[in-house]
Amino acid sequence: MKIFITGFAGFIGFHAAHEFLRRGWEVVGIDNFCDYYDVKLKRDRTALLEGQRGFTARELDIGDLEGLRGAFAAENPDVVLNLAAQPGVRYSIDHPFVYEKTNLAGFLNVLECCRHAAKVPKLVFASSSSVYGGNKKMPFEESDKVDTPISLYAATKKANELMAHTYSHLYKMQTIGLRFFTVYGAWYRPDMALSLFADAMLHGRPIKVFNHGDMLRDFTYVDDIVDGIVRVVEAQDLPLYDIFNIGNHRSEKLLDVINVLAESLGVEPNMEMLPMQPGDVYATYASIEKLNKAVGYEPKTTIREGIPVFAKWYKEYHGL
Ligand SMILES: NC(=O)c1ccc[n+]([C@@H]2O[C@H](COP(=O)([O-])OP(=O)(O)OC[C@H]3O[C@@H](n4cnc5c(N)ncnc54)[C@H](O)[C@@H]3O)[C@@H](O)[C@H]2O)c1
C-alpha cells in the first residue's frame, strides 16, 4: 500500500511518515519546505527519512496543481494524508493570504487530484480543535456547532471540512477529517508555546504567559496522534465522510504545563503575565469517544511522561 503524506517534513508529518514506513507502507512525502519556521529543522527531519526503504520525497507545493497532478499520475497512491498547511492562529492575523493559498486553494487541488485519480484514494486530512472557536461546552464534541471560528486559520480548517464533505457527496470519494488538539513531542515546531517557553527558560529570559496563565489546553503527545492517524488510515469500515476529534481527553492548566516543562529542563520559570492574545481560545478539551468507538483510539501519554521527552530532545537538538 502506498500513502502520500503532504507536509511530511513538518512535525506531525515526519512522525507519521516514520510510523507508516515501520508498518511496511510505501511513503511518498510532499512538502514545499516553506520558511514559516526554520527550514533546517525540516531538512533535518527529512534526512532521517531519506534512505529508509519505501520512502520517496518530492519537493512540491500543493498550490501547484500541475505538479500535484503529475505526482498523483506517477505514484497512484492508495491513501492521501493531507497535513500540509499554513498553521498558526496568531500568524494568520498578519499573513492572511498564505492561508488562502495553501489551506484553501492547495486543499482544493488535493481534492481535485484525488477526484480525478485513476484509482481514487482515501483522503485523511488535518483539521484542528480551533474550529470550536470560543465554544464553552466542554468537552468539545464533533456534534457541537462550529460556525463561529475566531481566527482565519480556524475558518480555513472549517472550510476544509465543508469542501471535503462536498467532494464525498458529489464524487463518492472517502474523506475523513481529524481535529488535532495541541500536539507536542520530539522534533517539535519552534513556533509553539512549549518551544517558545523552553527557548526562553534555557536562555534566562522570562516566558510570556497569556491571559495571566488562566488557560486550559488538551495537550496530545505526537505518538498518540500518529496512532490515531494510523487507525483511521487502516480502518476499512469508516463512512464515506466523517470528522473526528483526536486529543488526549485531559485539559491541562497552562501553569501546570509550565511547571512540568521547567522541571524537565531543570530550570526555574520566570513568568511575564500578559493579557489574552487576539484569536486565542481560553480552553480546549476533546471528547474522544467517537474515535474510540470507531477505531479503538485510546491515548496513553500524560504530560508528565511526554513533556520530558520533548525537553530532552530540545536540549540535545539545540546543543544546550
Ligand atoms: N501541531 C498541532 O498542534 C496541530 C494542531 C491542530 C492542527 N494541526 C494541523 O496538522 C497539520 C500538521 O501540523 P504540524 O504541526 O506538523 O505543522 P508543520 O508546519 O510542522 O508542518 C506542515 C508542513 O507543511 C508544509 N507546507 C506548508 N505549506 C505547504 C504547501 N503549500 N505545499 C506543500 N507543503 C506545505 C510545511 O513546509 C511543513 O513542513 C497542519 O495541517 C496543521 O494545521 C496541527
The ligand as an ORCA input file, in Angstrom:
! r2SCAN-3c Opt
* xyz 0 1
  N       0.692     20.709     15.790
  C      -0.532     20.952     16.262
  O      -0.736     21.122     17.472
  C      -1.718     20.993     15.329
  C      -2.994     21.227     15.900
  C      -4.097     21.259     15.056
  C      -3.945     21.042     13.699
  N      -2.704     20.844     13.161
  C      -2.592     20.627     11.708
  O      -1.815     19.473     11.475
  C      -1.067     19.620     10.270
  C       0.409     19.398     10.538
  O       0.840     20.359     11.500
  P       2.330     20.432     12.041
  O       2.255     20.853     13.456
  O       3.078     19.212     11.672
  O       2.849     21.703     11.195
  P       4.208     21.922     10.395
  O       4.230     23.349      9.978
  O       5.366     21.409     11.185
  O       4.013     21.010      9.115
  C       3.350     21.433      7.952
  C       4.250     21.118      6.760
  O       3.557     21.505      5.564
  C       4.468     22.109      4.693
  N       3.723     23.016      3.815
  C       3.192     24.234      4.122
  N       2.613     24.772      3.044
  C       2.751     23.864      2.039
  C       2.375     23.855      0.675
  N       1.715     24.888      0.119
  N       2.699     22.771     -0.084
  C       3.384     21.733      0.457
  N       3.789     21.697      1.751
  C       3.470     22.749      2.527
  C       5.451     22.858      5.576
  O       6.696     23.074      4.930
  C       5.557     21.914      6.772
  O       6.671     21.048      6.629
  C      -1.409     21.019      9.736
  O      -2.451     20.878      8.803
  C      -1.900     21.746     10.968
  O      -2.778     22.793     10.626
  C      -1.583     20.812     13.959
*
